[in-house]
Amino acid sequence: MGHTSLEKIIALQSKTANIRNICIVAHLRYMDSRQDEQIRGITMKSSSISLYFAKDNQEYLINMIDSPGHVDFSSEVSTAVRVCDGAIVVVDVVEGVCPQTQAVLRQTWLENIRPVLVINKMDRLITELKLTPSEAYTQLQKILEQINAVTGSLFTSKVLEERAEKDVKMLSDSNSMNSKQVYDWSTGLEETDDSHLYFSPDQGNVVFASAIDGWGFSIEQFAQMYSQKIGINAEVLLKTLWGDYYLNSKAKKIMKGAQGKGKKTLFVQFVLENIWSLYEAVLIRRDKEKITKIITSLGLTILPRDSRHSDPKVHLNAICSQWLPVSNAVLSMVCDKLPSPLDIAAERIEKLMCVRAQKFDSLPAQTQALKQAFIECKSDETAPVIVFVCKMFAVDSKALPHNKQRPLTQEEIADRQQQARRRHAEKLANQEQKLAQSLSGNTSSTSTENKGEGFIIISACNGPKQSLKGLMI
């Protein structure tokens, strides 16, 4: 992904439907530029960047905020989530769902923004845990179940809260009407469709990746790839590549019940085994013949310096970044699954415009009129400019720009140097004067008497008089 001119970025700002405002919420060091972040190895402050991405003859502008993943900086995450329309939740495939993962999922839920999932560090399943493709598939299923359980609990809490509010309202109405009411024991969960809330690879909102090795994919990529090879419709493969499905090679049909019949699932057979085979050839066996065969079958072009490098990781990264580039997989998912600013919900607009328990109806009419500007999200000259302050800091008044000392001019510097020299000369003169006064005050008189070959010094001091015999001449 090369550099994009400023003129193109400005032009894309007018195409609101092709803009994506997103944030990354996870343990991921994407844009750590501060020195303390580099030393500690964690993200401490949110950073932003604008990315240009082209897909299916469409150009997109992706404004991305990289927020800290550490629990001590959760305020930075809540601030980033508040100004975005979507979020990328990154989960370590080995560590699974951590407390911070639950926290960021809750924040995205409370701010009513849509999340997508990236399961990262897939290479650890191969190089560290030494799992087989089937065992890795079980681990991935487990992680998805854990994440969806968190989402399900948030959804249930919301429905039950709405149900409780509805019951309170019905109770007050029944008391006022003084009539008999039939109580509805249903919770409302049965009537609400929540299928779009969960993460599932067949819905296109999950990417499997290894950022350190430069690869990532969604099952849509493999569905397009294998639909031509095995002659099965891509839409059918998209629905069956993830799940308990297997390929009946004799009938050339995809059938359900792979686990019950001891068969390999399509995801294991078509996806994971190919990746495991590549890692084994490059990192473990270093089989040059097999590596050449893989590169040729994939139609890749690897530079000689990468293929001859002493570190096999370099060679692996060169192959994977061309075959399954992680940037394409993640940004394609962002463009397809996350909403543009035009899709913002009216409920969220009112929440952004109100403070704490303040209601939207209590705002001035001129302020309420800005809701329509939010919905339209125009970029022409007639549209109002809206500035949203998402975070405030307590700063000492001395640190404010208008209270800071301005730089001195050359004349002022020379004048201050001259004043300093004058003060120093006056200080030395005062010290000499005080020393002279001290010497004259401590000594009252001195007399000398010569006798023969010697002399006697008689000194009168403030204390008792003493006679000192001098040296003989």
C-alpha positions in Angstrom: 0.0 0.0 0.0 1.8 3.1 -1.3 1.5 6.8 -0.5 -1.6 8.6 -1.7 -1.7 12.3 -2.7 -3.4 14.8 -0.5 -5.6 15.9 -3.4 -7.1 12.4 -3.7 -7.7 12.2 0.0 -9.5 15.6 -0.1 -11.6 14.4 -3.1 -12.6 11.2 -1.2 -13.9 13.3 1.7 -16.8 14.3 -0.4 -17.9 10.7 -1.0 -19.4 10.0 2.3 -20.7 6.6 1.4 -17.1 5.4 0.8 -15.7 6.7 4.1 -15.2 4.3 7.1 -14.4 5.7 10.5 -13.0 2.8 12.5 -10.9 2.0 15.6 -8.7 -0.9 16.6 -9.4 -2.2 20.1 -7.0 -4.9 21.2 -3.5 -5.8 22.3 -2.0 -4.6 19.0 1.0 -2.3 18.5 0.0 -0.8 15.2 1.2 2.9 15.4 3.4 3.1 18.5 5.3 6.3 17.8 6.0 7.6 21.3 9.4 6.8 23.0 7.7 5.5 26.2 5.5 3.2 24.1 8.6 1.8 22.3 10.4 1.2 25.7 7.4 -0.4 27.5 6.2 -2.3 24.4 2.5 -1.2 24.8 0.2 1.4 23.3 -0.5 4.2 25.7 -2.1 6.9 23.6 -4.5 6.7 20.7 -3.1 7.5 17.3 -5.0 8.2 14.0 -4.2 7.7 10.3 -6.1 8.0 7.0 -5.8 5.1 4.6 -6.7 4.8 0.9 -8.1 1.5 -0.2 -9.4 0.4 -3.6 -11.8 -2.6 -4.0 -14.1 -3.7 -6.8 -13.5 -0.5 -8.7 -14.5 1.6 -5.7 -12.1 3.9 -3.8 -12.5 4.1 0.0 -11.1 6.5 2.6 -10.6 4.7 5.9 -9.9 6.9 9.0 -8.5 4.6 11.6 -7.7 5.2 15.3 -5.3 2.8 17.0 -6.3 2.7 20.7 -4.4 1.1 23.6 -5.3 -2.5 24.5 -3.9 -2.4 28.1 -6.6 -2.3 30.8 -4.9 0.7 32.4 -5.7 2.9 29.4 -9.3 2.0 28.9 -10.3 5.6 28.9 -8.5 6.0 25.6 -10.5 3.1 24.2 -13.8 4.6 25.2 -12.8 7.9 23.7 -11.8 6.3 20.4 -15.0 4.2 20.2 -17.2 7.3 20.8 -16.1 9.0 17.6 -16.1 5.9 15.3 -18.8 4.0 13.3 -17.1 0.6 13.6 -14.4 -1.3 15.5 -11.9 -4.0 14.8 -11.7 -6.3 17.8 -8.4 -8.3 17.7 -8.1 -11.5 19.8 -5.0 -13.7 20.4 -5.8 -17.2 19.2 -3.8 -18.7 22.0 -4.8 -16.5 24.9 -8.5 -16.3 23.8 -11.0 -14.0 25.4 -9.3 -11.9 28.1 -11.0 -9.5 30.6 -10.0 -6.6 28.3 -11.6 -8.2 25.3 -14.9 -8.3 27.3 -14.4 -4.7 28.3 -13.9 -3.5 24.7 -16.9 -5.5 23.4 -19.0 -3.9 26.1 -17.8 -0.4 25.1 -18.6 -1.0 21.5 -22.1 -2.3 22.5 -22.8 0.7 24.7 -21.7 3.1 22.0 -23.9 1.2 19.5 -21.1 0.7 16.9 -20.6 -2.4 14.8 -17.6 -4.6 15.5 -15.7 -7.0 13.3 -13.3 -9.7 14.5 -9.7 -10.5 13.7 -8.3 -13.7 15.3 -4.6 -13.0 15.2 -1.4 -15.0 15.9 -2.5 -18.1 14.0 1.2 -18.9 13.5 1.5 -19.7 17.2 -0.8 -22.7 16.7 1.7 -24.2 14.3 5.1 -23.1 15.7 4.4 -23.0 19.5 1.5 -25.3 20.3 2.3 -27.8 17.5 -1.4 -28.4 16.9 -2.8 -30.3 14.0 -5.2 -28.6 11.6 -8.2 -30.4 13.2 -7.0 -29.4 16.7 -6.6 -25.8 15.5 -10.1 -25.8 14.1 -11.4 -26.9 17.5 -9.5 -24.0 19.2 -11.0 -21.5 16.7 -14.5 -22.8 17.4 -13.9 -22.4 21.1 -12.8 -18.8 20.8 -15.7 -17.9 18.6 -18.1 -19.4 21.1 -16.5 -17.4 24.0 -16.7 -14.1 22.1 -20.3 -14.8 21.0 -21.2 -15.7 24.6 -20.1 -12.2 25.7 -22.1 -10.6 22.9 -25.1 -12.8 23.8 -25.0 -11.7 27.4 -24.9 -8.0 26.4 -27.9 -8.5 24.1 -29.8 -10.4 26.8 -29.2 -7.6 29.4 -30.5 -5.0 26.9 -33.7 -6.9 26.1 -34.3 -7.6 29.8 -33.8 -3.9 30.7 -36.3 -2.9 28.0 -38.7 -5.5 29.2 -38.4 -4.2 32.8 -39.1 -0.7 31.6 -42.1 -1.9 29.7 -43.4 -3.8 32.7 -43.1 -0.7 35.0 -45.0 1.4 32.4 -47.7 -1.3 32.1 -48.0 -1.5 35.9 -48.5 2.2 36.3 -51.0 2.2 33.5 -53.0 -0.6 35.0 -53.0 1.1 38.4 -54.3 4.3 36.9 -57.0 2.5 34.9 -57.9 0.3 37.9 -58.5 -2.7 35.6 -57.4 -6.3 35.5 -54.4 -7.1 33.3 -53.0 -10.4 32.0 -49.3 -10.6 32.8 -47.0 -11.7 29.9 -44.3 -14.0 31.3 -42.2 -13.9 28.1 -38.9 -12.1 28.2 -39.0 -10.8 24.7 -35.9 -12.8 23.7 -37.9 -15.1 21.6 -39.3 -12.4 19.3 -36.0 -10.5 18.8 -33.7 -11.5 15.9 -30.1 -11.4 17.1 -28.4 -13.4 14.4 -26.7 -10.4 12.9 -25.0 -9.6 16.2 -22.7 -12.6 16.4 -19.3 -13.3 14.8 -19.3 -16.1 12.2 -16.9 -16.6 9.3 -19.7 -17.4 6.9 -21.1 -13.9 7.6 -17.8 -12.3 6.5 -17.2 -10.5 9.8 -14.2 -12.7 10.9 -10.7 -12.7 9.6 -8.0 -15.2 10.5 -4.5 -13.7 10.5 -0.9 -13.8 11.5 0.2 -10.2 11.5 3.9 -11.0 12.2 4.0 -13.3 9.1 2.0 -10.9 7.0 -1.0 -13.0 6.1 -4.7 -13.0 6.8 -7.9 -14.3 5.1 -11.6 -14.5 5.2 -13.4 -17.6 4.0 -14.8 -15.6 1.1 -11.3 -15.6 -0.5 -11.0 -19.4 -0.3 -14.6 -19.8 -1.6 -13.7 -17.8 -4.7 -10.5 -19.8 -5.1 -12.0 -23.3 -4.8 -15.2 -22.6 -6.7 -13.2 -22.6 -9.9 -11.1 -25.6 -9.0 -13.8 -28.0 -7.8 -16.7 -26.6 -9.8 -18.9 -25.7 -6.8 -20.8 -22.4 -6.6 -19.0 -19.8 -4.6 -22.1 -18.9 -2.6 -22.5 -22.6 -1.5 -18.8 -22.8 -0.5 -19.2 -19.5 1.5 -22.0 -21.1 3.6 -20.3 -24.5 4.1 -16.5 -23.7 4.4 -17.2 -23.0 8.1 -19.2 -25.6 10.0 -19.7 -29.3 10.2 -19.5 -29.9 6.5 -17.4 -32.3 4.4 -16.8 -33.0 0.7 -18.0 -36.4 -0.6 -15.4 -37.0 -3.2 -17.3 -39.8 -4.9 -20.6 -37.9 -5.2 -18.8 -34.6 -5.5 -21.2 -33.1 -3.1 -20.9 -31.1 0.1 -22.6 -33.0 2.9 -23.3 -32.3 6.6 -22.1 -34.3 9.6 -18.3 -34.4 9.3 -17.7 -34.9 13.0 -20.2 -37.7 13.3 -18.7 -39.6 10.4 -15.1 -38.9 11.3 -14.5 -36.7 8.2 -12.4 -33.6 7.8 -14.4 -30.4 7.7 -14.1 -28.3 4.6 -12.3 -25.6 6.6 -9.6 -28.1 7.7 -9.2 -29.7 4.3 -9.3 -26.7 2.1 -7.8 -24.0 4.3 -5.8 -25.0 7.3 -4.0 -28.0 5.8 -2.7 -25.8 3.0 -1.3 -23.2 5.5 0.1 -26.0 7.7 1.8 -27.5 4.6 3.4 -24.2 3.7 4.8 -23.7 7.2 6.1 -27.2 7.3 7.9 -26.9 4.0 9.4 -23.4 4.7 10.2 -23.4 8.5 10.5 -27.1 9.5 11.8 -29.2 6.6 13.1 -26.3 4.3 12.1 -28.4 1.3 13.2 -26.3 -1.6 11.5 -28.5 -4.2 8.2 -28.4 -2.4 8.5 -24.6 -1.8 9.1 -24.1 -5.5 6.1 -26.2 -6.4 3.9 -24.2 -4.0 5.1 -20.8 -5.4 4.5 -22.0 -8.9 1.0 -23.3 -8.2 0.0 -20.0 -6.5 1.5 -17.9 -9.3 3.7 -15.9 -7.0 7.0 -14.1 -7.8 9.5 -14.2 -4.9 12.7 -12.2 -5.1 16.0 -14.2 -5.0 17.2 -12.3 -1.9 14.1 -13.5 0.0 14.3 -17.1 -1.1 18.1 -17.3 -0.3 17.8 -15.5 3.0 19.3 -17.4 6.0 16.2 -16.7 8.1 13.3 -18.9 6.8 10.8 -16.5 8.3 11.8 -13.9 5.7 11.0 -16.4 2.9 7.7 -17.3 4.6 6.7 -13.7 5.0 7.5 -13.0 1.3 5.2 -15.9 0.2 2.3 -15.3 2.6 2.2 -11.5 2.1 1.7 -12.1 -1.6 -0.6 -15.0 -1.4 -2.9 -13.8 1.5 -2.0 -10.2 2.3 -3.4 -9.3 5.7 -4.1 -5.7 4.8 -6.4 -6.7 1.9 -8.3 -9.2 4.1 -8.9 -6.7 7.0 -9.7 -3.6 4.9 -12.0 -5.6 2.6 -13.9 -6.7 5.6 -14.0 -3.1 6.9 -15.4 -1.8 3.7 -18.0 -4.6 3.3 -19.2 -5.0 6.9 -18.7 -1.7 8.7 -21.1 1.2 8.1 -20.4 4.6 6.6 -21.2 7.8 8.4 -24.5 8.0 6.5 -25.7 4.9 8.4 -25.5 6.3 11.8 -28.5 5.6 14.0 -30.7 8.5 15.2 -30.5 7.1 18.7 -26.7 7.4 18.7 -26.9 10.9 17.3 -29.1 12.0 20.2 -26.7 10.2 22.7 -23.7 12.1 21.2 -25.4 15.4 21.4 -26.6 15.0 25.0 -24.6 15.1 28.2 -25.0 12.5 30.9 -28.8 12.3 31.8 -29.7 15.2 29.6 -32.6 14.5 27.2 -32.5 15.5 23.5 -35.9 17.3 23.8 -34.4 19.7 26.4 -31.7 21.0 24.0 -32.3 24.4 22.3 -34.1 24.2 18.9 -31.0 25.3 17.1 -29.0 22.5 18.6 -31.7 19.9 17.8 -31.6 21.0 14.2 -28.1 19.7 14.0 -29.4 16.2 14.1 -30.5 16.4 10.5 -27.0 17.6 9.6 -25.6 14.5 11.3 -27.9 12.2 9.3 -27.2 13.9 6.0 -23.4 14.2 6.7 -22.9 16.5 3.7 -19.5 18.0 2.8 -20.6 21.0 0.7 -20.1 24.6 1.7 -23.7 25.1 2.9 -23.4 22.3 5.5 -22.6 23.3 9.1 -19.3 22.4 10.6 -19.8 20.3 13.7 -16.9 19.8 16.2 -17.3 17.1 18.8 -15.1 17.3 21.9 -14.7 13.6 23.0 -12.1 14.1 25.8 -11.1 16.9 28.1 -7.9 17.2 30.1 -7.2 19.1 33.3 -4.2 21.3 32.5 -2.3 23.8 34.7 -3.0 27.4 33.5 0.7 28.0 33.2 0.9 25.3 30.5 -1.7 27.0 28.3 -0.3 28.6 25.1 -1.2 32.2 25.9 0.5 31.9 29.4 3.7 30.4 28.1 6.9 32.5 28.0 7.6 33.7 24.5 11.1 33.3 23.1 13.5 36.2 23.8 14.9 38.4 21.0 18.6 38.9 20.5 18.4 42.5 22.0 16.6 41.2 25.1 19.1 38.4 25.5 22.0 40.9 25.3 20.3 43.3 27.7 19.7 40.5 30.2 23.4 39.4 29.9 24.5 43.0 30.6 22.2 43.2 33.7 23.6 39.9 35.0 27.2 41.1 34.6 26.3 44.4 36.4 24.6 42.5 39.3 27.6 40.2 39.5 30.1 43.1 39.7 27.9 44.8 42.4 27.8 41.6 44.4 31.7 41.3 44.3 32.1 44.9 45.4 29.7 44.4 48.3 31.6 41.3 49.4 35.0 43.2 49.4 33.5 46.1 51.4 32.1 43.8 54.0 35.4 41.9 54.3 37.3 45.2 54.8 34.9 46.3 57.5 35.2 43.0 59.3 39.0 43.2 59.4 39.0 46.7 60.7 36.5 45.9 63.4 38.2 42.8 64.7 41.7 44.4 65.2 41.9 47.5 67.5 45.7 48.1 67.7 49.0 46.5 67.0 52.4 47.6 68.5 55.9 46.4 68.0 58.9 46.8 70.5 62.5 46.0 69.6 64.9 44.6 72.3 68.5 43.6 71.4 68.4 40.9 68.8 64.8 40.1 69.2 61.4 41.7 69.3 58.1 41.3 71.2 54.7 41.7 69.6 52.0 42.8 72.0 48.5 42.4 70.5 45.3 43.7 72.0 42.2 41.7 70.9 38.6 41.6 72.0 39.4 38.7 74.2 42.0 38.5 77.1 45.3 40.1 76.3 48.2 37.8 75.3 51.9 38.4 74.8 53.6 36.6 72.0 57.3 36.3 71.7 58.5 36.7 68.2 61.2 35.0 66.3 64.8 36.0 66.9 66.3 38.1 64.1 
